[in-house]
Amino acid sequence: MKTIYRSSRPDSEFSIVKVAGEIYAIDQDTLVGGWGKYHVDRTSIFQAGSDEFISVTEDGNVTPIEAPVVGVVFFGDFDFVDDFDDLF
């Protein structure tokens, strides 16, 4: 796993990673205690921090953007597991 991007917020676990040639957004849900991943198979917009928005392509290009009105991938769209080691 190669980290391409990490949230600028120190207490955030949000990252964009590359695993076996595929791009994923990963984050930890502190309420549930599990880890979530989202397969980036097309250009997607994420809220990486409270006021940190990024656009991510399926090739792993990350671009900071202004806060969008629509089109953000919500954390609820991630697939969750209990342990980080079980993400991939």
Order of alpha helices (4+ residues) and beta strands (2+ residues): beta-beta-beta-beta-beta-beta-beta-beta
